Amino acid sequence: MRFSVYQESHIGGRKVNQDRMGYSFTRDAILLLLADGMGGHIMGEMAAAIAMQTVGSLFQQQAQPTIARPERFLEDSFLAAHQEIHRYRTMNNLPETPRTTIVACIIQHGHAYWAHCGDSRLYWIRQGQILLRTKDHSRLETLIAQGKVDPSARHTHPDRNKLFNCLGAPNSPIVELSRRAALQPGDLILLCSDGLWSTLPDHLVAQRLQEHTIVRAIPELIRTAVSIAGKNGDNTTALAMMWEGDDRLDESSVITTNTLPIGSITTTIQAPLDPEVMGEQGEQDVFNDAEIEKAIAEIRNAIHKSSKLTGKF
């Protein structure tokens, strides 16, 4: 496989960054993953972290070197993450269960498969055109589908942030699965939290990704979204992958996995939580602002280190 990948997150105007993103890859399969902890409930950052770690760990266990049944894996791993979040609540005697949205994509054999719960989005973009994007599991999208609200109201309607589907809710999540998508060289897969898409129109996102490489476009999109949202803006996170690359890419930014040893996995998804460093309410220092910024820097370093180890730079 040959691809380029870049991810970045900004805390925006919030006190805590509840977004999490990461990716893993073997010689023949890639997992892209993003979760957005829900701020209307307690410890959304913990729900997002648990979801990331659960799905990431299952991928590392089952990608040998590909996932046998990608759609089944996505559904099962989301449900496992949901159960782990509820188990965390029980273990820590919390008054309610933390909640998170989630979106994930598996790429193998030249095809992409994705799933989501909530309003964290995936965009499939080709030559500056959005071929497909996930539909938010929100009250607003339901009203639009019923013809009761005009699509132009997506950014202003009062129900735009009311979700009916997530991980950690009392009921089991509805895991919406995509059809299998055949990728072409230069295709882009973008995962992002609502901090990005609720501020920037879809056509602008696609345009920036067409005009610039993902290494340049993603930071610019995040800076623009954060600037527009202002001091009360949400956490803003994006993870993008360009499949096989094209003439615009510097070869140094392209990852080629055929040099990876059989059975090896490269990942930027954090290791499982250590119960011994939990506080009384299960909180970790990893979620303070300084550590979040440190984690982002470490992720960037991991990208370069993993690429050097496999001889791509």
Salt bridges, closest charged atoms under 4 A:
GLU8 OE1 - ARG300 NH2 2.97
ASP76 OD2 - ARG72 NE 2.91
GLU84 OE1 - ARG87 NH2 2.79
GLU96 OE1 - HIS41 ND1 3.07
ASP136 OD2 - ARG121 NH2 2.82
GLU141 OE2 - ARG154 NE 2.63
ASP159 OD1 - LYS162 NZ 2.98
GLU176 OE1 - HIS116 NE2 3.86
GLU176 OE1 - HIS137 NE2 2.65
ASP187 OD1 - ARG126 NE 2.81
ASP202 OD1 - ARG121 NH1 3.57
ASP202 OD2 - ARG133 NE 3.16
GLU220 OE1 - HIS212 NE2 3.80
GLU220 OE2 - ARG216 NE 2.96
ASP234 OD1 - ARG14 NH1 3.36
ASP246 OD2 - ARG248 NE 3.23
GLU251 OE2 - ARG2 NH2 2.94
